[in-house]
């Protein structure tokens, strides 16, 4: 029906919930001045454990037109951040691409980070070539049954793996400045789920066999039972240290060398942003 919102809840205008210098990303992204992070509302996944469910599922935020987005990017740059970090941008790709083009014409000259769930079409990613410098995809699942159960994402790995190969084609292995801040390249995130270390191992094995050695992997232990996990008792608990240690050991076992691991305490409410419309 004309005018009816679809699965991801996106309309013509982008919905934004927060834009601020973020200090809790990977060290090469946040650095000392913060990552200029723009949180978009809505998502093409329905993760039952989403820590950002207020924006991803409940659409908390304010609408911004293309010129408004460009202005947000430029205001963040003026604060001295290391980059512009677009969080869950996929459903607004056409609007963001146009806003980035405008912002670059108006002086945006810091790296742009595409921080997505990797459930994307290669044809759409092609439109970002030359606009995005750093891809930060979260490769969530290998087995389709798990992806459907927890995120309603059919053929997740098929789409995500092709998308990541396209990201690597566009920007290659990570390149850093003299202070260790990333300028260009791909960093793959993976959140280890409780009870699903076997799926994590399949993902790490695929990365080791299919991607360049220089690609970084951020192996995350920060899972906490949020949102609707009470309906899924098998994941309604934190990740154990033993589960995470097993994943880290396998990272090295399959020959991966570059990346980030998280220490104890990463699964804390302290690191969940307050979506208070800052910067918008």
Buried (B, 14 or more C-beta within 10 A) or exposed (E): EEEEEEEBBBBEBBBBBBBBBBBBBBEBBBBEBBBBBBBBBBBBBBBBBBBBBBBBBBBBBBEBEBEBBBBBBBEBBEEEBBBBBBBBBBBBBEBBBBBBBBBBEEEBEBBBBBBBBBBBBEEBBEBBEEBBBBBBBBBBBBBBEBBBBBBBBEEBBEBBBBBBBBBBEBBBBBBEEEEEBBBBBBBBBBBBBBBBBEBBBBBBBBBBEEBEEBBBBBBBBBBBBBBBBEEEEEBBEBBBEEBBEBBBEBBEEEEBEEBBBBEEEBBEEEEBBEBEEEBB
